[in-house]
Amino acid sequence: MNRDNLFFTACGLALGLIVGSFIIGPKLASSHLAGRDAAAAAGIGVATADAAPSGAEAAVNAMPGSPMAGANAPMAAVLQRLNTLKQQAAANPNDPDPLVQLGDMYMDVAKYPQAIGYLEHALSLREDASVRTDLGICYKQSGQSEKALAAFEQVEREQPSQWQATYNAALVLAETHRYDQARTRLATLDQMQPGNPDVAKLRDAINAAK
């Protein structure tokens, strides 16, 4: 799935100030599960393509735990899609693509342990900066901050132009009270994404926190 847009969840980067956690990921970012109302309530802009969900996205929306469960696809379609991908992965153990798709599906409905397993397996077969950024997001959302930071830092080293990894690294550093390091990342983001309002909002949140 093409995910170039922005997604925010309400996890909190708060020390006396309540703000939303800012998570930008090449795949999580444009999820139709994100929900515009939640983003609007947090005062955060979400760029969306306003396109109808793809067949895969519709299947994801019907997965257990999804707020869209039952709205766009019958459960049978979800199970069929999952089974098909698992069969493809079993038949082609050196092909990371079905593993990435499985990871995406579980990630979209916040089933992070399952998503982590598939994405880690995919990365053991083929390195991909976008997939590793997604893995970092899954680590972060499952409470594994240091693993998340390590994933983002690896992407920064190997794909320095992928600003989402630097953004997420700044977020993790701020949430773990390493504000000086977070501000160093912000300076880099200013060069990579001049005028980006989401970078400005992250800076305001970090400055307000300390």
N, C-alpha and C positions, 0 to 999 in steps of 0.2 A: 504494500500500500504506500502511496505517496503522501508523506506527512511533512509538509514544510511550514505549517502554521504553528500558532502558539497555544499552549495549554497550561492552565494554572490549577493547582489544587490547594485546598485550605488546610495546610498543616501547621502554619504558624512559624514565623521567625520573630518571636516576640520577647522583649525584655521591657515590660511596661508599655509596649505598643503592640497592637494586634495587626498583623499584616498577613497576606496570603503567601504561601510558599510559591516560588516561581520555578517552574520546571519546564524546560524547553527541550524537546527531544525530536529527532528527525522522524520518529514513528509515532510516539505518543502524542506529539504536538497537535496533529490535525484530527485526532480521534473525534468522531461524531458523538462519542460518549461523554466528551468533556462537558458539554452543556453550556450554552451561552448565558443562561440565567444565573448560574453560580458564578461565572466569571464577571458578569455585569454587577452582581451584588458585591463583589470584592473590589469593584472599581477598576478592573483589569480588562484591557481590550483583548479580544480574541479574533484573529484573522481567520476566516473560514472561506472555503471555496463555494459554499452554498450549493454543492452538488449532491445528488441523491447518493445514498450509501451504495458502495459496491456490493456484489454478492457476498464477498468475504466479510465485509463490515456488517452487513445485515445478519450474517450468521453469528458474528461476535456479539451483536446486540441481543441475541436471544440466549446467550450462554448464561448458566446459573450465576447469580450474583450481579448481573448487569441490570442497571436501572431501566433498560429498554427491553428487558426480557419479555418475549412474547409479542412485542410490538411490530417487529419487522420480519421475522422468520420463525417457522415452527421449530420446535426443539429437534425434531428429526433431522432437519437440515444441518443444525449445528453438529449433532453427533456424526452425521455422515461426513461433514467436512473434517472434523477431528480425526475420524477413522481413516479417511482417505490420506490425510497428511501423515498420520502415523504409519500407514502401510507404505507410503512413498519413502519415508525415512528408513523403514526396515528393509525395503527392497534396494535402496541406494544409500548405504551407510556412509558413503563419502560425499554425499550431496548435502550441503548445509541449508539449502533453500527451504525445504519443508520444515526443518527445525526452526528456522527464523520465523516462518509463518505461524508455527505453533506457539512460539514465544510471544509473537505479536498478539495472537488471539487471547492468550492468558494474561498478558500485560494489560490489554484493553479493559479487562474486567477485574483488574487489581488482584489477580491470582499470582502474586509475585514469586513465591517459591517455585511454582511450576514454570513460570516464564524464565526464571533464572536458570533452571536446569536445561531447558532447551537452548537458550541463548549461549550459555557456557559451552554446550556441546557444539553448537554451530561455529563458535569462534575457535574451538580446537581444530576445526577442519579448514577454516578460512578466516583470516583477519578481515574485519570490516569496521571502519570507524563509526558508522551510524549504528550498527548492531551493538558495538561496545558502549556507545553512549546510552542506548536503550538499557543495556545491562546495568550501567551505572545508576540509571534512574530506578531500576527495579531494586538494586541494592539499597539505595537511599530510602525508598518507600517501604522497605522491609526492615529498616532500622540498622543497616550495616553501613554506617557513614564512612568508615575508613576504606572499605572495599569500593564504595561509590567513588570516593575521591581518587583512589588508585586507578580506577577505570577511566575517569575523566582526564587524569593527568597523562595516561598512556595515549589517549586520543590527542591531547594537546601536543605531545612530543611527535607523534607520527603523522598527524593531520592538523598542523597549526592553524589552518584556515577555517576549521570547523568551530565557529564561535560558540555554538551551543554547549560544547564541552567546557569551555572556559567559563561560561555563564553558570553552568551547574556546579563547577568547582568552586566558584565564588560563593554560591549559595551554601554549599556544604561547609565551607570554611567559616562562613558567618554563623551558621547554626551551631557549629562546634566552638564558637567564641574565638576564632583565630582571625580577628578583624583586620589586622595589618596585612596578612596574606590575602584576605578577601579584597581589600582595597587595591592591592597590587594587581589582582585579576581585573578589577574594574578599570584600572588605567589601561590595561591591554584591550579590554572591551571597547573603551572609548575610541581607540585607534581602529579596531576592527569594524565597529558598528557605530560610527558617529551619528548622533541624533536619534538613535534608537530609543523610543520612549520606554520600552521594557527594561533596558539597561538603566535608564534614569530612575525608574521606579525601584529597581533593586538597590541602586545607590542610596536613594532616600531611606529605604528600609534599613540598610546597614548603618547609615549614619545616625538614624534615630535610635537604633538598638544600642549604640555606644558612641 
